Every structure is written in C-alpha cells, then in structure tokens.
Amino acid sequence: MSTFEKHCQESIKLFGRPYEEVHKWLDEFMGTEKYGMRHRKLRHHEEGVNKAVELFGEEAGEVARQHIISDLKEEGWTKNDPFPKDERVYVDMGLF
C-alpha cells in the first residue's frame, strides 16, 4: 500500500518537493470509520484532481494525478484503463 511517506518521496523525485498538503487532502478520509480504504472514491478521480488545482495551484493537479495513479496501480489498474472521472465511475470500475 502506498503510504503518505511514499507519496511524498515520489513527489520529490518527480516534482521537486513533497506536496504534503496535496497528499493529506487526497487521503483525508483514509482509515475513518465510515470509509476506511474506500476513501479513494471521494477524491481519487478527475473531479478530485480539479479540486486539488483549485485548492493548491496548477502543479498540484499533476501531483494529485500521480498520487491517484500510484494507488490505482495497486488495484491492478494500467495506463490502458480509463482514469476515473468521478466517484460513480470509480465505483463502476469495481474498485469500491
């Protein structure tokens, strides 16, 4: 499982800094009683990327997208699969 630390390390390697705020925001609901690991359906999609840009700036979109891709790959997603557009599509993909 990708951890906060791994996401930050990947961001340093790819984007020059850790972008902790983006990773914390994407995973804000992780481990909560209501969502657990199903938190990903809330922000791990195109709508979440767009909101990250709105909240944290333009480069945050690429950081968020990479975070999401790293997590999706753990579920068997490949670059040939569609990137989730919203929560509904994410659920329809059978991930959650």
C-alpha positions in Angstrom: 0.0 0.0 0.0 1.2 3.5 -0.8 1.9 5.4 2.3 2.0 9.1 2.9 5.8 8.9 3.0 5.9 7.0 -0.3 3.7 9.6 -2.0 5.8 12.4 -0.7 9.0 10.7 -1.8 7.6 10.1 -5.3 6.6 13.8 -5.5 10.1 14.9 -4.5 11.5 12.7 -7.3 9.0 13.8 -9.9 8.1 17.4 -8.9 11.0 18.6 -6.7 9.1 18.8 -3.4 6.9 16.6 -1.3 3.5 18.3 -1.6 2.4 17.1 1.8 -0.8 19.2 1.7 -2.0 17.5 -1.5 -1.4 14.0 -0.3 -3.0 14.8 3.1 -6.0 16.3 1.4 -6.5 13.3 -1.0 -6.3 10.8 1.8 -8.1 12.9 4.4 -10.8 10.2 5.0 -8.5 7.2 4.9 -9.0 5.0 7.9 -12.1 6.7 9.1 -14.8 4.6 10.5 -17.2 5.5 7.6 -14.7 5.0 4.7 -11.6 3.1 5.7 -9.8 2.3 2.4 -12.9 3.2 0.5 -11.9 6.8 0.9 -10.4 6.7 -2.5 -13.7 7.1 -4.2 -14.2 10.5 -2.7 -11.2 12.3 -4.3 -9.2 9.9 -6.3 -10.6 10.8 -9.7 -10.7 13.7 -12.2 -13.0 15.8 -10.1 -10.6 15.4 -7.2 -7.7 16.5 -9.4 -9.6 19.6 -10.5 -10.4 20.4 -6.9 -6.7 20.0 -5.9 -5.8 22.6 -8.6 -8.4 24.9 -7.2 -7.2 24.5 -3.6 -3.4 24.2 -4.1 -2.5 25.6 -7.5 -1.8 24.3 -11.0 1.1 21.9 -10.3 -1.0 20.2 -7.6 -3.1 18.7 -10.3 -0.2 16.7 -11.7 0.8 15.7 -8.1 -2.7 14.6 -7.4 -3.0 12.6 -10.6 0.3 10.8 -9.9 -0.9 10.0 -6.4 -4.1 8.6 -7.7 -2.3 6.6 -10.4 0.1 5.1 -7.9 -2.9 4.0 -5.8 -4.8 2.7 -8.8 -1.9 0.6 -9.9 -2.0 -1.2 -6.6 -5.6 -2.3 -7.6 -4.4 -3.7 -10.9 -5.2 -0.5 -13.0 -3.0 0.1 -16.0 -2.4 3.1 -18.2 -4.7 1.4 -20.8 -7.6 1.7 -18.4 -9.7 4.9 -18.2 -8.8 7.4 -15.5 -11.8 7.7 -13.1 -13.8 10.9 -13.8 -15.8 11.0 -10.7 -17.0 8.8 -7.7 -19.6 7.0 -9.8 -17.1 5.8 -12.4 -14.7 4.8 -9.7 -17.3 2.6 -8.1 -18.4 1.3 -11.6 -14.8 0.2 -12.2 -15.3 -2.3 -9.5 -12.6 -0.9 -7.2 -15.0 0.1 -4.4 
